[in-house]
Amino acid sequence: MYDINTAHCSDAVDFLRNIDKASIPMILTDPPYGIGFNSKCIEYKGNHKQLKNDGFDEWNSQIENWLRAMRRVLKPGGIVAMFCGGGGGKFLVMPRAALLAEKYFNVIQILVWKKYIGLGTNYRPMYESILILSTRKSKYNFYDKSHNLGNVLQYNQVIPSKDKDHPTRKPLKLLKKLLEIHTLPGDLVIDPFCGSGSTAIACIDMERNFIINDLDPKYYMLAQERIHNRQAQLSLFGDNNVKI
């Protein structure tokens, strides 16, 4: 088992092998979608680069391994919140991901993250899906007491502001909402596909512990930088509530 509140750089399955069995109350993660997304970020300006493992063939050959490895480390009643693609497109990845997830988990819900009006002329993309999975059909980790929680969550997308930004960074408010629904302060959250480390930042702000990982050394270094900066901000402003 890794030390808590640390970041790592390795293959996701290798990372998960080093997590104790049935030890994690929540996995909050944003794996490749299998859509061949091309990014201008993290490389020289104007130079497109495809995200690692995001080609359909790569994704299709690995997603079941990812799901199986996540199932092994999840506590009884624990939750996986896994971002997926939305709508149609060249490859119907979200339905396939949901059907494969059913082999290892109970599919509790498929949330819709309504984010923006996308580019294009016909059926502009406005949402992404979030699979909510658990080891149990009932009595899973759920702490929202509002009795008014819908399955459509609306948060503005994050627009990359500089070349080294991760191109598909998820909004912190959305990640914090998912943490609020499915975890308690002090719980341990892991992210095998952490990108620039937004899950860790949300955990720091919400007083949750974390262990994160990414395959790409560039994004791992960016996550480390963001974590260090957020911890420094908390220290500067004298916030003693978050123990790192």
C-alpha positions in Angstrom: 0.0 0.0 0.0 1.3 3.5 -0.9 1.6 6.3 1.6 -1.5 8.4 1.7 -1.6 11.9 0.0 1.0 10.9 -2.6 1.2 10.9 -6.4 2.7 8.2 -8.6 3.6 7.6 -12.2 2.9 4.1 -13.5 0.5 2.1 -15.5 -3.0 2.1 -13.9 -3.2 -1.6 -13.4 0.3 -1.8 -11.9 -0.7 1.1 -9.6 -3.9 -0.7 -8.5 -2.0 -3.9 -7.8 -0.1 -2.0 -5.1 -3.4 -1.0 -3.3 -4.6 -3.3 -0.6 -7.6 -5.5 -1.5 -11.0 -4.1 -0.4 -9.5 -1.1 1.2 -10.8 1.9 -0.8 -14.2 3.6 -0.1 -14.1 5.6 -3.4 -12.4 5.7 -6.7 -12.9 9.0 -8.5 -11.3 8.8 -11.9 -11.3 10.0 -15.5 -9.7 7.3 -17.7 -9.2 7.6 -21.5 -12.4 7.5 -23.4 -11.3 5.6 -26.4 -12.2 8.4 -28.8 -8.7 9.3 -30.1 -8.8 12.8 -28.6 -6.0 15.1 -29.9 -4.6 17.7 -27.7 -2.5 20.8 -28.1 -1.7 20.9 -24.4 1.5 19.9 -22.6 3.5 19.9 -25.9 4.8 22.6 -28.1 2.2 25.1 -29.1 0.3 23.9 -32.2 1.6 20.4 -32.0 -1.2 18.0 -31.6 -0.7 15.0 -29.3 -3.1 12.1 -28.7 -3.7 11.2 -25.1 -2.1 7.9 -24.0 -4.4 4.8 -24.4 -7.2 7.0 -25.9 -7.2 5.3 -29.3 -10.3 3.0 -29.5 -8.2 -0.2 -30.1 -6.0 0.5 -27.1 -8.9 1.5 -24.9 -11.0 -1.5 -26.0 -8.2 -3.9 -25.1 -7.6 -2.5 -21.7 -10.8 -1.2 -20.1 -11.8 -4.5 -18.8 -8.5 -4.9 -17.0 -9.0 -1.4 -15.5 -12.4 -2.3 -14.2 -11.3 -5.7 -12.8 -8.4 -4.0 -11.0 -10.6 -1.3 -9.5 -13.1 -3.9 -8.3 -10.4 -5.7 -6.3 -9.4 -2.7 -4.3 -12.9 -1.3 -3.6 -14.5 -1.8 -0.1 -17.9 -3.5 0.2 -20.3 -0.7 -0.5 -17.6 1.5 -2.0 -18.2 3.7 -5.0 -16.4 4.1 -8.4 -17.3 7.4 -10.1 -15.8 7.1 -13.6 -16.1 9.7 -16.3 -17.0 8.4 -19.8 -17.7 9.9 -23.2 -21.1 11.3 -24.0 -23.5 10.8 -26.9 -22.5 9.1 -30.1 -19.5 9.7 -32.3 -17.4 7.3 -34.3 -17.1 4.8 -31.4 -20.0 4.1 -28.9 -17.7 3.9 -25.9 -20.0 4.8 -23.1 -22.5 2.0 -23.6 -19.7 -0.5 -24.0 -18.0 0.8 -20.8 -21.3 0.5 -18.9 -21.9 -3.1 -20.2 -18.4 -4.2 -19.2 -18.7 -2.5 -15.8 -21.8 -4.7 -15.2 -19.5 -7.8 -15.2 -17.7 -6.5 -12.1 -20.0 -4.0 -10.4 -23.6 -3.0 -9.8 -24.3 0.0 -12.0 -26.0 2.4 -9.5 -26.5 5.3 -11.9 -25.3 6.9 -15.1 -25.0 10.6 -14.3 -25.1 13.3 -17.0 -22.6 16.1 -16.6 -24.1 19.0 -18.6 -21.1 21.1 -19.5 -21.5 23.4 -22.5 -22.7 23.7 -26.1 -20.0 22.1 -28.2 -18.7 22.8 -31.6 -20.4 21.5 -34.7 -23.6 21.9 -36.6 -25.6 18.7 -35.9 -26.3 17.5 -32.4 -23.7 19.6 -30.7 -22.1 17.7 -27.7 -23.3 19.2 -24.4 -22.6 16.5 -21.9 -20.4 13.7 -20.6 -21.5 10.6 -18.7 -20.3 9.5 -15.2 -20.7 5.8 -14.3 -21.5 5.3 -10.6 -20.6 1.8 -9.7 -20.6 -0.2 -6.5 -19.9 -3.6 -5.1 -23.4 -3.6 -3.7 -26.9 -3.0 -5.1 -27.9 -1.2 -2.0 -26.3 0.0 1.2 -23.5 1.6 -0.7 -21.7 4.9 0.3 -24.2 7.7 -0.2 -24.3 10.7 2.2 -26.5 13.3 0.4 -29.3 14.2 2.8 -31.1 16.6 0.5 -33.6 14.1 -0.9 -33.4 16.3 -4.0 -30.4 15.0 -5.9 -30.9 14.5 -9.6 -28.9 12.6 -12.1 -28.0 15.6 -14.2 -25.2 17.8 -12.8 -24.5 21.1 -14.5 -21.0 22.6 -14.2 -19.1 24.7 -16.7 -16.2 22.9 -18.3 -12.6 23.9 -17.7 -11.0 25.6 -20.7 -7.2 25.0 -20.8 -5.5 28.3 -20.3 -1.9 27.5 -21.3 -0.1 24.9 -23.3 0.9 22.7 -20.3 -2.7 22.4 -19.0 -4.3 19.0 -19.2 -6.8 19.3 -22.1 -9.7 17.5 -20.3 -9.4 18.7 -16.8 -12.6 18.3 -14.8 -14.1 21.2 -12.8 -13.2 21.1 -9.1 -16.8 21.9 -8.1 -18.1 18.8 -9.9 -15.4 16.6 -8.3 -16.1 18.1 -4.8 -19.8 17.4 -5.3 -19.1 13.7 -6.1 -16.9 13.5 -3.0 -19.6 15.1 -0.9 -22.2 12.6 -2.0 -20.1 9.4 -1.6 -17.4 10.1 1.0 -16.9 11.5 4.5 -14.0 13.7 5.8 -10.9 11.5 6.3 -11.9 8.9 3.7 -9.3 7.7 1.3 -9.9 8.3 -2.4 -7.8 7.0 -5.2 -7.5 8.1 -8.9 -5.6 5.7 -11.2 -5.9 8.2 -14.1 -5.3 11.5 -12.4 -4.2 13.7 -15.3 -3.2 17.0 -13.7 -4.3 16.0 -10.2 -7.7 17.6 -9.9 -8.9 14.7 -7.7 -6.1 15.4 -5.3 -6.9 19.1 -5.2 -10.6 18.4 -4.5 -9.6 16.0 -1.7 -7.3 18.5 -0.1 -10.1 21.1 -0.1 -12.7 18.6 1.2 -10.5 17.1 3.9 -10.3 13.7 2.2 -7.1 11.7 1.8 -5.9 10.6 -1.6 -3.5 8.5 -3.6 -3.3 9.4 -7.3 -1.5 8.1 -10.4 -0.9 8.9 -14.0 1.0 7.0 -16.8 2.3 10.2 -18.4 5.3 11.7 -16.6 4.4 15.2 -17.8 1.0 15.1 -16.2 2.4 13.4 -13.1 4.8 16.4 -12.7 2.0 18.8 -13.3 -0.1 17.1 -10.7 2.8 17.3 -8.2 3.1 21.0 -8.9 -0.6 21.6 -8.4 -0.6 19.6 -5.1 2.4 21.5 -3.8 0.9 24.9 -4.7 -2.4 24.1 -3.0 -0.7 22.9 0.1 1.4 26.1 0.1 -1.8 28.2 -0.2 -3.4 26.4 2.7 -0.2 26.9 4.8 0.0 30.6 3.8 -3.5 31.3 4.9 -3.2 29.3 8.1 -5.8 26.6 7.3 -5.1 23.9 9.9 -8.1 21.8 9.1 -6.5 19.9 6.3 -3.8 17.4 7.4 -1.4 16.5 4.6 
